[in-house]
Amino acid sequence: MNATDSAVGGRLKQARDAAGYTLADMARQTHMPMRALQALEDGRWSEIGAPVFVRGQLRAYARALGVGLEDEALPAGRVTTSAPALVCHVHVPRYRHVAESLGRRAIYVVLTAALVIPVWLATRTHPDVPVASLDVTPASMGAAGETAPRTALVASIASLPASPVAMPVRIEFSGDSWIQLFAANGAVVEERLLRAGDRRDLDPAGLRRVVLGNSAVVRVLRNGQAVDLAPYTRANVARFTLSSDGSLAPVLP
């Protein structure tokens, strides 16, 4: 806590007292926990979360009280003027990218050949082997000593059922927020700040846990349908796990 945080928090408290509101009144009006509002007024912003998350909370609280706050007084404005450098925690060598690309192309060629070659063999012309009906009876054969013409059977290729493809989970941001992605072993896959208009497509197969800051400005879509984040949100931070099919589940304590 520093002098600037205390001064800004003091302005918010004075405005609330002047309007005759209690913390409980403002908690109902802003849909924020009372302990978060108390921390904002006391200047204990580090207890709430990341600077960009505190910035959103301060703006929402100040707007509800009719208090104007300069950008320089907000935490994200004092900490940095540009987005922090992102550190990649998972390094994939270039040769692995090349090997995976060649492997995918080889699989595509093999699958294409497996489908096309049988069709070509079944439909190409056989001049020396006539195609006869399977309904031919022994009576249709020639006289004794004569052999019936050879018959060729044309194989039919049944269409293969398409295997289900897991639809990705899309996250859209209408305001400043932040995201943390964790693998199944608990390792951080990605951690970054997001702005209004940003969006992220997630592959459930490679992720286990997701944390979203300032969830009031975040929309999660699964198979194109919006997901209600209320069951997974606490203090305006959404935390949930992803199943392999893209379904959401609460984070177990």
BELURWO-V301168 format. One record per run of one state. SS is the DSSP state (alpha for helix, beta for strand, coil for the rest). FROM is the first residue (numbers start at 1). TO is the last residue. Records with the same first field share a line. If there is no record, write none. Layout:
SS: FROM-TO / FROM-TO
This chain:
coil: 1-2 / 20-22 / 31-33 / 43-44 / 48-50 / 66-70 / 74-74 / 80-93 / 124-137 / 141-168 / 174-176 / 183-187 / 195-198 / 203-203 / 207-208 / 214-214 / 223-224 / 228-229 / 235-236 / 243-247 / 251-253
alpha: 3-19 / 23-30 / 34-42 / 45-47 / 51-65 / 71-73 / 75-79 / 94-123 / 138-140 / 204-206 / 215-217 / 230-232
beta: 169-173 / 177-182 / 188-194 / 199-202 / 209-213 / 218-222 / 225-227 / 233-234 / 237-242 / 248-250
